[in-house]
């Protein structure tokens, strides 16, 4: 339990850090600061408090200390500090797509590229998110931003509403797969339009659209059945898919537009299991009317569905044309790619878009739009 004395000490260290940062920036890289005894006297602090502040500033690369020589301003004092917060739940969950590991790798790749020409230091953090659909960032992350010198933040899989806005100056935060002020977003509406358009071009007349049920995101600390999830009517990909059918004057079959459903008494199923059961339900039923064109908006859902279709003797690419949301570099669907059409997203496009938006914000330049939309590439 934190005592009042500890809180006062932490506040004093924070105030001291702020004063010493200002001195360091005024004197510039390589300059020597006063001795420990002189600083204690000038700042009216104890040697213990000063040591704590110097430890923090050395970690931030504001100063460095040489034994018997003194305290010096770091040559990296003008280097910008960028923190990358990545939801740990997206990497450790057994039911989520390898997309998240690929995105982590692409962010690291982009960091290595930028290090060659940018005077920046990058710090990666795996963050266990809080069960809150508006602000899922833990308090220790917010405290880090309040107490350390940070110029920009990238966040993946976290809701970051208000993050960095209570610091002085405020810290721009660009978010992917979460809520926030500046976002990079998968263009689901364009994905739905492209899927319907391509299925129509391939001669399909009875089109179906299957999208993932968000209940399969089994996040520690969350009750899976309490996680707010969207109905089809709230999903941009479905709405644009249906609109494109209308524009092409194709018959709309509501029974082919599906989300996997789970009985409330049942355990959370993997997306592959959901796709498998959904395909069995739609194509194994008594009705002779089946989709001849199918858009599946999730690679794992598609993996299970395609397995079930093949088990039932349905020839993919002949009996039914299939278009699937895929991710560049992912091994999922590798054995099916010859028979399907892919709407492929590249995690590197997302990583580069996040840094592009952050660069603009850190430079103090206006953004043309608060969001960057990532469109898929059609891969046949």
Secondary structure, DSSP 8 states (H G I E B T S, - for coil): ---HHHHHHHHHHHHHHHHHHHHHHHH-TT-EE--HHHHHHHHT--HHHHHHHHHHHHHTTSEEEETTTEEEE-TTTT-EEEEEEEETHHHH-TTS-THHHHHHHHHHHHHHHHTTT--EEEEEEEE---S-SSB---HHHHHHHHHS---EEEEESS-BTTTTTTSSS--EEEEESS-SSEEEEE-HHHHHHHHHHHHHHTT-SSEEEEE--GGG---TTS-GGGS----GGG-HHHHHHHHHHHHTT----GGGEEE----TTS----HHHHHHHHHHHHHSSS-S---SEEEES-HHHHHHHHHHHHHTT--BTTTBEEEEEEETT--TTGGGTTTSEEEEE-HHHHHHHHHHHHHHHHTT---S-SEEEE--EEE-
